[in-house]
Amino acid sequence: MGLLDEAGKIAGAFAAVEAAEKVDPGAGFLTKGVAAVAGFEGAGKLEEMVEKKDEPTQDAAADTQATDDTAPQA
């Protein structure tokens, strides 16, 4: 995990806390803590999902390049 990955998770936690405060201006410490954890974990899961979607695209590009390289030259 790189620094950029962690920054995305922290941004997710911050956004979740801000959303909790907008929904309930009198939100307590526990509510904000739960929102922060949920935002942190949610951002991590979302990032994993995006990475999984990118993998087949990269594999397809590698396969296409491999078939292009093996094509007979005229």
VENNOR-V306771 format. One record per residue. SS is DSSP state (@ for helix, = for strand, . for the rest). PSI is psi in degrees with one decimal (999 if undefined). BURIAL is 1 if it has 16 or more other C-alpha atoms within 10 Angstrom, else 0. Layout:
ss=<SS,SS>
psi=<PSI,PSI>
burial=<BURIAL,BURIAL>
This chain:
ss=<.,.,@,@,@,@,@,@,@,@,@,@,@,@,@,@,@,@,@,@,@,@,@,.,.,.,.,.,@,@,@,@,@,@,@,@,@,@,@,@,@,@,@,@,@,@,@,@,@,@,@,@,@,@,@,@,@,@,@,@,@,@,@,@,@,@,@,@,@,.,.,.,.,.>
psi=<129.7,176.0,-36.1,-36.6,-45.8,-37.1,-37.8,-39.9,-40.6,-39.9,-37.9,-40.6,-44.2,-43.5,-38.1,-39.1,-42.9,-40.7,-40.3,-38.9,-34.2,-40.5,-42.3,93.6,-23.5,25.5,136.4,177.2,-40.9,-43.4,-43.5,-37.1,-43.9,-41.0,-40.5,-44.9,-43.6,-41.7,-40.3,-49.4,-40.7,-41.3,-37.8,-43.9,-40.0,-40.6,-42.0,-41.2,-41.8,-40.8,-38.5,-35.9,-31.5,-29.2,-49.1,-34.3,-43.1,-39.2,-41.2,-38.9,-39.6,-40.3,-41.8,-42.5,-39.1,-41.0,-32.0,-36.5,-28.9,-3.3,140.7,139.6,135.2,999>
burial=<0,0,0,0,0,0,0,0,1,1,0,1,1,1,1,1,1,1,0,1,1,0,0,0,0,0,0,0,0,0,0,1,0,0,1,1,1,1,1,1,1,1,1,1,0,0,0,0,0,0,0,0,0,0,0,0,0,0,0,0,0,0,0,0,0,0,0,0,0,0,0,0,0,0>
